[in-house]
Amino acid sequence: MTTERAAALPASDWRSRNPEFQQPKLAQNLALVERLKVVGSRHGRTPGEAAAAWTLRHDAVTGAIVGARSPRQVEGVIGAADLQLSADEIAELG
């Protein structure tokens, strides 16, 4: 997602009405994606794997449900289960 893509979403798309896809939340979410890219790349992993690994590191979380529409998207998160993020990386993402 980009700022331009979010601005161009048609009215029929639920995201066009969702605060997560509008400013200022959109900018915060896109900044988080950039941090996920950096942390994931340190481990040779995707941002999706870093996001799922980050979620799984929280004590209150016992599992993470991720969605995928294609085998390629599954490949982008499948390695999260064995990705061990450091405490510093968790703080960097948090």
C-alpha positions as CSV (number, residue, x, y, z in Angstrom):
1,M,0.0,0.0,0.0
2,T,1.1,3.6,-0.7
3,T,-0.4,7.0,0.1
4,E,-1.2,7.4,-3.6
5,R,-2.9,3.9,-3.8
6,A,-5.0,4.6,-0.7
7,A,-6.1,8.0,-2.1
8,A,-7.2,6.3,-5.3
9,L,-9.3,3.5,-3.7
10,P,-12.8,3.5,-5.1
11,A,-15.7,4.3,-2.8
12,S,-16.9,0.7,-3.2
13,D,-13.6,-0.5,-1.5
14,W,-14.1,-0.9,2.3
15,R,-10.6,0.4,2.8
16,S,-11.6,3.9,1.5
17,R,-13.7,4.3,4.6
18,N,-11.4,2.6,7.1
19,P,-9.4,5.0,9.4
20,E,-6.4,2.7,9.0
21,F,-6.1,3.7,5.4
22,Q,-6.6,7.5,6.1
23,Q,-4.2,10.0,7.5
24,P,-2.7,10.2,10.1
25,K,-3.0,6.4,10.7
26,L,-2.0,5.5,7.1
27,A,1.4,7.3,7.6
28,Q,1.9,5.5,10.9
29,N,1.1,2.1,9.3
30,L,3.4,2.8,6.3
31,A,6.2,3.7,8.7
32,L,5.7,0.4,10.5
33,V,5.9,-1.4,7.2
34,E,9.2,0.2,6.5
35,R,10.5,-0.9,9.9
36,L,9.3,-4.4,9.2
37,K,11.2,-4.4,5.9
38,V,14.4,-3.4,7.7
39,V,14.1,-6.0,10.5
40,G,13.0,-8.7,8.1
41,S,15.9,-8.1,5.7
42,R,18.4,-8.5,8.6
43,H,17.2,-12.1,8.8
44,G,16.7,-12.6,5.1
45,R,12.9,-12.6,5.7
46,T,9.9,-10.8,4.4
47,P,8.1,-8.0,6.2
48,G,5.1,-10.4,6.6
49,E,7.3,-12.9,8.4
50,A,8.7,-10.1,10.6
51,A,5.2,-8.9,11.4
52,A,4.0,-12.4,12.3
53,A,7.1,-13.2,14.4
54,W,6.7,-9.8,16.2
55,T,3.0,-10.7,17.0
56,L,4.0,-14.2,18.2
57,R,6.6,-12.7,20.6
58,H,3.9,-11.1,22.8
59,D,3.2,-13.2,25.9
60,A,-0.6,-12.8,25.6
61,V,-0.5,-14.2,22.0
62,T,-0.7,-18.0,21.6
63,G,-1.2,-18.0,17.8
64,A,-1.4,-15.7,14.8
65,I,-3.9,-16.0,12.0
66,V,-2.6,-14.7,8.7
67,G,-4.5,-14.6,5.4
68,A,-3.3,-15.4,2.0
69,R,-4.9,-15.4,-1.4
70,S,-2.2,-17.2,-3.3
71,P,0.7,-19.6,-2.7
72,R,3.1,-16.7,-3.1
73,Q,1.5,-14.9,-0.2
74,V,1.9,-18.0,2.0
75,E,5.6,-18.1,1.1
76,G,5.8,-14.5,2.5
77,V,4.8,-15.5,6.0
78,I,5.5,-19.2,6.4
79,G,8.9,-18.7,8.0
80,A,7.6,-16.5,10.8
81,A,7.2,-19.5,13.2
82,D,11.0,-20.0,13.5
83,L,12.1,-16.4,13.2
84,Q,13.5,-15.3,16.5
85,L,13.6,-11.5,16.9
86,S,15.8,-9.9,19.5
87,A,14.4,-7.8,22.3
88,D,15.9,-4.8,20.6
89,E,14.1,-5.6,17.3
90,I,10.8,-6.1,19.2
91,A,11.3,-2.6,20.7
92,E,12.3,-1.2,17.3
93,L,9.0,-2.4,15.8
94,G,6.9,-1.6,18.9
